Amino acid sequence: MRVLLTAAPRFELQKDSHDIDVRAELTSRHPSLAIYQLASILRGGHQLHLLDPSLSDFRSDGGEPITIGDHKSLAGLRFPALERSLAGMDLVGISGTSFDWFLVRLMAERIKEKDPEMPIVAGGVHPTLADEHILKTTAINFLIRGDGEESFPRLLSVLDSDGDLQSIDGLSYRSNLLSADGPEIRRNKDAIPLSAEEIEQMPLPAFDLLPSNIYGKIGVESSRGCKFDCSFCSLLYRRLWRGLSPKSVLKRVEHAMSFAGKLYGEEKAVQFIDGTFTAIARRSERILEGLREMDLGGLSIAFEGRINEIAGSNSNILRICRKLPIDYIFLGVESGYDSGLARIRKGFNTRAVEKCASVSREQGVPLRYGFIVGFPWEGRDECLKTISFADHIVSDYGGLAFINWFYLLPGSRIWEERHSYGITIGMECFDDLAIRTRDYRREISEKLGNGDISEIDQAIDRCNLIRMLIERDGACWEKVSCSGICRAGRLVFSKTGGFVDKTLPFCDDKTALLRIDCNDQKGKAKEG
């Protein structure tokens, strides 16, 4: 079969295209590993075309800007690159997340307008968790739940031979039978998650299809799933972690490095995309020791870890990293007070975070910390505690803290318990830009009034501006004046060597949906 693989185009929500530093976007992102891994498997038996999401685009029918409150223009969104790529294809596969699902469902509508008979397959976390809603509300034909590397090729074989769809584990689809609510939804039994050995036996990602000068990082997968059970997380296969062997991981790094010439910029990096790279400290140490013995060719290394494994009494991770070109280690702290950490089941306390920060400073290893404010049970005081703790960590120990507003995601424990917090939203909130609105924030963070939200947002800025006003740091002033990200209010500096990045609590009606045009040599975003 002739198969097109793609994902949602890259986008930003800002009031003006000048507020987005596209070059910073290029250097900070890595390609969607899922479609490149699947491409390597499919092209052995099919004619494959891959449309990288960075090369995809969108625009409104009339070319006018699309704002948060403009549902009519959003519904008329066109995807020129995708629509051109449909010629001669037998099937389209799209990877999607909850955050970009509003684009995926519109892409499916445009595909069906061009060719009503074109089969559309969607996969990823959101299709896995929202399959019934998606099949009832979109033109998508098939959904792959969970790992797709076996189910997707099996689906192609069945479609090609007019075989039995019920034989495909992990498949959801509409049957030809009708019920009172429309076509009957079929959910085949769940597919057994791939083992580490099965993942290792897959062909390496098809990075030869990667566009040049688009990404500053290239992704490597060292594990799947997670050993832990944080209450806010929608990661598939929580409490089911599958770690690849160090030998296999290093082979994947070598493969990724062989395509470093395709990367953008001077500060290129290999980024481990799994959320629990350090789940088993000794395994991580062996991988990092292997990286020390490799010629990385000027590439740096980035990965995500956990406080307990990074700074554990028997851990040598930071000591090894001291001798590696580390871009950063990202640590999900989430809450800045102990009762909050316990409530979201992080498994450590603020004292452990401070210990980790202290050790990293001693070893000279750059850390980035993730924090969340606006959990359903949090009021003003709890949010300000988290901001204060984040500022304390980066002010005293350096590093970067990201403070994000809480989003309720399908599959998380909080999602399943949302009605106990008075939250009534369902899967429909991801069908458009509803999760970026004031109404969504008001329902999700019920204990926060508009004044509280403004105070919390301004508190983050105050942490950062003190350094500019008191220390008059020259490098800081230069970045403030030159960075498009800073002009957008998203990147400001704190009172010492570290700084705090933030997301906005919601977007107002004038905020525009902008596509990131990676081919624009001026480095600007474009209006949709």
C-alpha positions, 0 to 999 in steps of 0.5 A, spaced: 500 500 500 501 507 499 501 510 506 502 517 508 505 518 515 504 525 519 502 528 525 499 535 527 503 541 524 507 545 529 503 551 532 504 557 537 498 561 541 501 568 541 498 575 539 503 577 534 507 572 529 513 577 532 512 574 539 515 567 537 522 566 536 522 561 531 530 560 531 529 558 538 524 553 537 528 550 532 534 549 536 529 546 542 525 541 539 526 534 536 522 530 531 516 526 532 520 519 534 513 515 533 512 516 525 520 515 524 520 509 528 513 506 524 516 509 517 522 504 518 517 498 519 512 500 514 517 501 508 519 494 508 513 492 505 509 498 503 510 505 499 511 510 504 511 517 504 512 521 510 510 528 511 514 531 517 510 536 522 515 541 521 514 542 514 506 541 514 502 548 514 495 550 515 491 557 514 484 559 514 480 559 508 480 567 507 487 567 510 485 571 516 488 570 523 485 565 527 483 567 534 482 563 540 474 565 540 473 564 532 470 557 532 468 559 525 475 560 522 478 554 526 473 550 523 475 552 516 482 551 517 486 548 511 492 544 510 495 545 504 502 541 504 497 535 507 492 536 502 497 536 496 501 529 499 494 525 498 495 524 491 496 517 490 496 515 497 491 509 499 491 510 507 493 516 511 496 515 518 496 521 523 500 521 530 496 526 535 496 528 542 491 531 547 494 538 546 494 538 538 488 534 537 484 539 535 488 540 529 488 532 527 481 532 527 481 538 522 486 534 518 481 528 518 476 533 515 480 536 510 482 529 508 475 526 507 473 532 503 479 531 498 477 523 498 471 521 502 474 513 501 481 515 504 482 510 510 485 514 516 488 511 522 490 515 528 495 513 533 498 516 540 496 517 547 490 521 545 487 516 540 488 510 545 485 514 551 479 517 547 477 512 542 470 512 543 469 519 543 473 520 537 470 515 532 463 518 534 465 525 533 470 525 527 471 522 520 477 518 522 476 510 520 481 506 525 484 508 532 491 504 534 491 503 542 497 503 545 504 500 542 503 501 534 509 498 531 505 491 530 498 493 530 499 498 524 502 493 519 497 488 521 492 493 520 495 494 513 495 487 511 488 486 513 485 492 509 490 489 503 487 482 503 480 484 505 481 480 512 478 480 519 479 486 523 477 483 529 483 479 529 487 486 530 489 487 538 489 494 540 484 496 534 478 501 535 473 502 529 466 503 526 463 497 524 458 496 518 452 495 524 448 501 526 445 502 533 441 507 536 447 512 536 449 511 529 455 506 527 457 501 532 463 502 535 468 496 536 474 495 541 478 489 540 482 487 546 488 490 548 494 489 545 499 486 549 505 491 550 511 490 547 517 487 551 524 491 551 526 485 547 521 486 541 522 494 541 530 492 541 529 488 535 525 493 531 529 497 525 532 503 527 528 510 526 528 512 519 532 518 520 534 518 513 527 521 511 528 527 516 528 534 513 535 538 514 536 544 518 529 544 522 531 540 528 536 542 533 535 535 537 534 528 535 531 523 539 533 517 542 528 512 546 531 508 551 525 505 555 517 505 554 512 506 560 513 508 567 515 505 574 511 510 577 504 513 578 503 520 579 496 522 579 496 528 574 500 524 568 497 521 562 503 517 560 501 510 557 503 504 561 504 507 568 507 502 573 509 498 566 516 500 565 520 497 559 528 499 559 532 497 553 539 494 554 545 499 555 548 496 548 541 497 544 541 504 547 548 506 545 547 503 538 541 507 537 545 513 539 550 512 534 545 511 529 542 518 531 549 521 531 550 519 524 544 524 522 547 529 526 549 533 519 541 534 518 540 538 525 540 545 525 544 550 529 551 550 532 549 547 539 546 540 537 544 535 542 541 527 542 535 527 547 533 521 550 525 522 549 523 517 555 520 520 561 524 515 566 531 515 563 533 514 570 528 509 573 534 504 574 540 508 576 545 502 574 542 502 567 543 509 566 550 509 569 552 504 564 549 508 558 552 514 560 559 511 561 558 508 554 557 515 552 563 517 555 567 512 551 564 515 544 566 520 540 560 525 540 562 529 535 560 536 538 553 533 540 551 534 547 546 530 551 539 531 554 535 527 558 529 526 564 530 523 570 527 523 577 530 526 584 530 519 587 535 516 582 539 522 580 541 524 587 540 517 591 545 515 596 548 510 591 547 514 585 553 516 580 549 519 575 551 526 576 558 524 577 558 521 571 555 527 567 560 531 570 565 528 564 559 529 559 557 534 555 550 535 558 545 540 555 541 539 561 537 534 565 530 535 566 527 533 573 519 533 574 518 536 581 511 539 580 509 542 587 513 546 592 510 544 598 511 537 601 503 536 602 502 537 595 508 532 593 504 527 597 498 528 594 500 527 587 504 521 589 511 524 587 515 519 592 520 525 594 519 531 598 522 538 598 528 536 602 530 531 597 529 536 591 534 541 595 539 536 596 539 534 588 540 541 586 546 542 591 549 536 588 548 538 581 551 545 583 557 541 586 558 537 580 557 543 575 551 539 571 545 543 569 538 542 571 531 544 569 526 543 574 518 542 572 513 545 576 505 545 576 500 550 579 493 550 579 491 543 581 484 543 582 485 543 590 490 548 590 488 555 592 492 562 592 497 560 597 499 553 595 501 556 588 505 561 591 508 556 595 510 552 589 513 559 585 517 561 592 520 554 592 522 554 584 525 561 585 529 559 591 532 553 588 534 556 581 536 562 585 541 559 590 543 553 586 542 555 579 538 552 573 532 553 570 525 552 572 519 551 568 512 553 571 506 550 568 499 551 569 495 545 570 492 541 565 487 535 566 489 530 561 485 523 559 488 517 563 490 521 569 488 519 576 485 526 577 481 525 570 478 519 573 476 523 579 475 530 576 467 529 578 469 529 585 472 536 584 466 539 581 469 538 574 464 536 568 468 537 562 469 531 558 473 529 552 470 534 547 474 539 551 480 537 546 476 538 540 477 545 539 481 551 543 477 550 549 483 548 554 486 555 552 480 559 555 479 563 561 472 558 562 477 552 562 481 555 567 476 557 571 473 550 572 479 546 572 482 551 578 476 552 581 479 555 588 482 561 584 479 567 582 481 572 577 485 576 581 488 570 584 490 568 577 493 575 576 497 575 582 500 568 581 502 570 574 505 576 576 509 573 582 513 569 577 515 575 573 517 579 580 522 573 581 525 574 575 525 582 574 529 583 581 536 580 577 535 585 572 533 591 576 538 590 582 544 586 578 544 589 571 547 583 568 549 585 561 547 578 558 541 578 561 539 585 558 541 583 552 537 577 552 531 581 554 532 586 548 533 580 543 529 574 545 522 574 541 520 569 547 521 574 552 517 579 548 512 574 548 512 574 556 514 567 556 522 567 558 524 572 564 530 572 568 531 570 576 535 574 581 541 570 580 544 565 575 538 561 574 531 563 571 524 561 571 520 560 565 512 560 565 506 558 561 500 563 561 494 561 565 489 562 559 489 566 552 484 571 551 480 572 545 485 576 541 490 570 541 492 568 535 493 561 532 500 561 529 504 556 525 511 555 526 514 556 519 521 553 519 522 555 512 522 562 513 529 564 513 527 571 517 525 566 523 518 568 524 512 565 525 506 566 520 499 567 521 494 561 520 
